[in-house]
Amino acid sequence: MGFVLTGLGVLGLILPGFPGTVWFVLAAACFARGNPKWEAWLLSRPVVGELVRDYRAGRGMPLRAKWIACTCIAVAVGFSLPRIPVLAGQVAWVLVGAAGILFITLRVPTRRP
């Protein structure tokens, strides 16, 4: 499962609007329970390891990353909204996007340099 989640995390680094960090955190948790060698490998990756270690330590996200994440959510919702034919679906999609933005801005701590 850790490898599948790592693959989703890599997709999250490539695709705009698709989160990557959450998948890497879950992959590290799977590796920690199954094979600590793979957890150490994941944590030793330059970008990914730092993200997972920061999450585990409760340091949160840099302000720039929060802006990028919220902008990606807003753009993804904006571009996909006209493709949803039902008004209830459009409202639900906007609420999901708003919930994501609110979670990032209000619940995730901001890491200051």
HELIX and SHEET records of a PDB file:
HELIX    1   1 GLY A    2  ILE A   14  1                                  13    
HELIX    2   2 THR A   21  GLY A   34  1                                  14    
HELIX    3   3 PRO A   36  LEU A   43  1                                   8    
HELIX    4   4 PRO A   46  ALA A   57  1                                  12    
HELIX    5   5 LEU A   63  SER A   80  1                                  18    
HELIX    6   6 LEU A   81  ARG A   83  5                                   3    
HELIX    7   7 LEU A   87  LEU A  102  1                                  16    
HELIX    8   8 PHE A  103  ARG A  107  3                                   5    
SHEET    1   A 2 MET A  61  PRO A  62  0                                        
SHEET    2   A 2 THR A 110  ARG A 111  1                                        
END                                                                             
